[in-house]
Amino acid sequence: FFFGSDPALAWNAQGHAFVAYMLLNCNSAQTSCGYSIVVARSTDVGQTWVPWGTVVNHSGDPTHGDDKEMIAVDNSPGPASTKSHPGRVYVIWDDLNVERVAYSDNGTSWTTVILPVSTNAIGGNIVVGNDGTVYAIWNRLADPELIVFSKSVDGGNTWSTPVTAASTALLSFGTNNKPPAQESRGVNAFGSIGMDSNPASPYFGNLYIVYNDFPTGTSTGTNIDIYMVMSSDGGVSWSPKVKVNDDAGTATQIFPWLAVDQSDGTVNVSWYDSRVDAANNRKTQVFYARSSNGGISFEPNLLVTDNGGVVWRNAVNYSDENTTDNASRNGNQYGDYAGIAAYNRQVHPFWMDSRNFYPS
């Protein structure tokens, strides 16, 4: 049984797209799998793709669990130096709760580094700054769970001692984080990191992380919110958390993703949200919010998903992957994350949507 999963995309300064994704090689019962992570490249805006490189190949080897890969490209203007490596591609991923980063300049040869103090961890993300500095975050599995931050100033070879960017009461895939909307798969506390890399921006150099968590003082229930923390000193210190969703109830908000619009410095966030179903917290919609003041506050939330009567077979504005409601749900429900892209004041959230299938 073979399949692919978890695509992640980044662009280089020449307008070429790079996608990292998993290849899974399993027995027919899917009880034993070997995992590989590969990269493909498109030079014609996604019309055609060619293999670019194999980050790790454990096909047929079930002793590894390479998963949850994310990708970034060094688009620093150069010149090339110890810190700046224009065009270098970075991939971060998890192998059985150990976080790794690999980099390549040509796709043929890859250098892999284990991130410091990254055992008992899961779920990382990566971004490259305007000077070529590489910034990474990942989750340490503890109670409380920690989103930790580290950076590399030598092209990914060595990494700084991790510092805590945020702590969460929500435990990734733990027993305290199975709200009705995602009660089968469970929720993770992974963070999404973005950076303002435009020297003309008033917020140039700001780092932003969004994540989902219970409100302060709470560690169970349906009330999961979206929060953001910010650093203006290269990740040395992080701000108190700012709530992104603006509802006042106990709805479930999960799987936020972040994109900084490099043309204007705005911080754009989208996520799944159950406020449409306040009584049961089973139905979800996708919401969006923007910060135009460097992450100090967010503008009123906007509903992204609508009835879509032309696009969707059912004229409804929600998805429902709840086990009780939807017997035909996908076993992974909404998965582990969603996504968003933003540039030149155009914002494109993307998400898993089941409205073609439920309700029938």
Secondary structure, 3 states (H helix, E strand, C coil): CEEEEEEEEEECCCCCEEEEEEEEEECCCCCCEEEEEEEEEECCCCCCCEEEEEEEEECCCCCCCEEEEEEEECCCCCCCCCCCCCCCEEEEEEECCCEEEEEECCCCCCEEEECCCCCCEEEEEEEECCCCCEEEEEEECCCCEEEEEEEECCCCCCCCCCEEEEEECCCCCCCCCCCHHHCCCCCCCCCEEEECCCCCCCCCCCEEEEEEECCCCCCCCCCEEEEEEEECCCCCCCCCCEECCCCCCCCEEEEEEEEECCCCCCEEEEEEECHHHCCCCCEEEEEEEEECCCCCCCCCCEECCCCCCCCCCCCCCCEECCCCCCCCCCCCCCCCCCEEEEECCEEEEECCCCCCCCCC
